[in-house]
């Protein structure tokens, strides 16, 4: 599977320091590096943040390189936890990086001369972390939206094979034919006919219909 690299941030000048062991659980202080003289740095060169994407997988690393030859001085793999980069307590321009080489870890101090470089360095790492969290959240939502009623196993074949038959048994009627209700059939309103009677000979007449009224008498004209 093909992979490609993308440069997220470049600083032309970054400084590396050898740091003493941590003396406080609160964190590191840049003022304690190089006996308080931050001009006495261990190394100076270019810093780049690279994103390497392979398929759906994205990896990020901080690479310290020689500004002229491009030779790698140190690499700090970065993940969503952010533990590879720790800001110091007394400055916004200095950080402690966790670098790796052949599965061996070391801690080095790193700083920028310009405060704007330190700001852009932080923003680039935060943007990458947000994109990874958004992608992970979208993947989790897609899995949760799948219907639990959809079978996940192999589909079963219910079709008839050659030579197979099936039969359907219907319930038997005692008289062999449906009975017609007395009085001309059942009404949609639940009774037998409009009058609700059950016999054929009542006042309702045949079929349970109400009797027809005779026409009114026609009065004769007086001459």
Steps between C-alpha positions, in 0.01 A plus 500: 500500500634840400580761765573869474647765727370848571693779674283659769755746639855619438726706726833606353667521840440280801735448793566177687620478860619228729268508798558391859273243663159623602512641853129564539190304409350825375725509195820640348639854509709640215690719744667186637643396162866566415552649846254774417680604179261421214755626248709190577292259294597149400381517138338745260313420180168467321180354651221349295168338593417226250178305450529162330175353369458139391144410407282605795794510742674828581827539691670817618859567599723792594828487312812697585727534197815672390393814320760459222546127445157378613658233722273388784612589851202360695142387448213531748192292403182684594156349573161620621603478866747785448746349747793537258494879547494658847503879542729638770363688798686829461486579126271461198796456260655184647388139510624155600487244217498123534721378216542139394775309327482122455234469773714702741355815651673818610385842619642816352422867541391692191429868453433772243650844483173651375180473700298480178683178405404345834136604447484354147671183627222451758222576252628247245505222760154594630350504149636153426361368830155647430486339157590162644238528775235605247583205274483258794166646614353470150609138476343418837173671402479304175539171686239599760243595233494152350162335568511216753228321301721451198644146515876493506545129429490322165173514311279187511355352183127437539429425133355162401742250360420297192228243576395658833137600563305649786131493599270743678227366735186713523247472788192287416144641513232278665225573249723528203371849415476825687171555677295801413365690794126494553319803378703572194857519623700686757514876508823695498371662817505166683130415493278291275356754262422862563251430775724269700238219501590132473186353347356513154147559600490799733377843444801565291380279217711267290869540543453715810430816296269759652140508354431739220253774582201543266495815291301788646139526378447746222235755584229560243454839348194689596308649221 
